[in-house]
Amino acid sequence: MTETDRIDPAERPGPPDSSEPAATAGAAQAQSQFRRAWTRFRRNKLALASLVILAALIVVAMIAPLIAPYGFEEPDYENTLAGPGTAGHLLGTDLLGRDLLSRLIYSLRTSFLVGFGAELAALLVAIVIGLMAGYRGGRAEQLLMAVTDVMFAFPTYLFAVLMVAVLGRSVGAVILAIAIASWVNMARLTRAQTLTLMQRDFVEAARAMGAPGVTIAVRYVLPNAVGPLLVAVSFGIPAAITAEAGLALLGLGVQPPTPSLGGMIQDGISYVTSYPNMLVWPAVMLAVVLLAFTWLGDGIRDAFDTTGTRR
Amino acid sequence: MNLAVFAVRRVARLVLSLIAVSIIAFGLLQLAPGSFADISNLAAEESSTVTAEMQQRYGDEVPVWQQYLGFMKGALTWDMGPSYKYTGQNVEDIIATSFPVSATLAVVAVIIALCIAIPVGVFSALRQNTPWDYGSMFAVTIWHSLPPYLVGTFLMLLLSGTWHVLPSRGWSGPENMIMPVIALALGPAAVMTRYVRSSVLETLREEYVTAAFAKGGARRLVIRRYVLRNSLIPLVTVAGPVLANLMTGTVFIEWIFGIPGLGQYFTDAAASRDMPLLMGTTLFFAVILMVTNLVVDLLYGFLDPRIRATAGAR
């Protein structure tokens, strides 16, 4: 056990405080859960550093047109296949003389857009269906079970590739393909969380006071399920980014000339023996993004891990 | 409830899932621009031969469900008709020649992964909370979060791009296998190392291990005879996820290293809208995945009597 894993006894979640008025207990508990998690998260230096790096990269991606020295398809025929440090091209250029730094910055844009977009879309569907399946059971539950059975039989990537073959290669289509391939697990998680939370006293109290089902689900159950969902999302975003880069690598991602890390890697592989510089930057950038997300996700998971045990 | 009934139920579910997968895949491809029998993207002379054969197979203007039944009948009788892109070759022949390539990659990768996972996992558990343990778990986290294609890319950068010791692409000799199998093995190795470590840690806390030590058993002997034997059996359960991981991995690894395996043909079929080949490879992948999962389930039920006993309850 490391320093960061240790939990102060005061932070250990006890049974819900029965002296609290039942109606506000659900919301209050959700709020304090976050404060505790943040206190624990802050002590994990690796996770904190990852958060800073990712935040910086996201800002870079958002203001890409302002900071990229060139456009992503702006050729410089005088300087094709230039090495790093060439005047005017910090990281060098590709075989059309396009500035690698600029393409890298715009690629980050594609990665984050698809990563966050797909995960957000998957999350919305998963929350609605998972809550309904957990709270109501019935048709939503049957639907979820049937879809789960089929999706387990379907290798996720094959499904995403088929979806792209159907939907085309726009950014929206790639987001949709990845979201459809990945919402099921999150829905199952939401359902499991809902089932557990429904046993809690504050839900029982709200129901006794006559709150309608939707109110209970949205105001009392959902806020308390946010922790585990946040953990799932923090691992789902890099998975979506990996999927996007993978599709692009196969030539099935976002349509060129829009740059993406996977597409840049595909370009670089063709010239790896003669000009490895084209391959280094996108590969390193993708590795940095994925590792930062992993450490961030580990940090969030440990912060929300109420039992405090870790194998 | 005995194992036989459990097996029959699982097989029935497998068949149902397969039908669902085939309908979904076929339905999706129908929606794709350029439907199943559309070969407008082929050159004229190629398309005329394929068209003739497709018409003979499916007829003109056949309703979708008959096309589906026609394809499924072909799939079941191992006769799926010509590929659009690789003219002159039938889908089943392409699968028959490319699958052994992918299978070789996957099997070698699993062996490498086991050779890494078992020693590293066991040592990390025995030296829990030492720098060795932290170091190897840190490395495992890194391998776990990088997809095989990225590991492959780094290997290629290093060994082909920088040191020029291995060919970057192709499939002509054993030297072509080194980077692909390492790239494929590291992800599963990470999963299994974690699993072995926690499994050994758990077994070490068992009372029979304490008892064996209390009797004065030598450390090596107790670990070999009691700890390892009991903690490595559950490793069978990760075979399912590992296989899915490998299958996805081969698609990308074959693509970047230019290896003529099943994954390469799947990707190619998707990119060139070669519908019969795409359907054929998708179904084949799904069958492999499902059958392996079934075998793992049965094997595990066989190895663990507790599951045998409760199999009926599931």
Interface residues (C-beta under 8 A of the other chain):
Chain A: M1 D149 V150 F152 A153 F154 P155 T156 Y157 L158 V161 L162 M163 V164 A165 V166 G168 P238 T242 A245 G246 L249 L250 G251 L252 I265 Q266 G268 I269 V272 T273 P276 L279 V280 A283 L286 A287 L290 L291 F293 T294 W295 D298 R311
Chain B: R13 L14 S17 L18 A20 V21 I24 A25 L28 L29 L31 A32 P33 N129 T141 I142 H144 S145 L146 P147 Y149 L150 T153 F154 M156 L157 S160 G161 T162 H164 S168 R169 R197 S198 L201 A244 M247 T248 V251 F252 W255 I256 F266 T267 A270 A271 R273 L278 T282 F285 A286 L289 M290
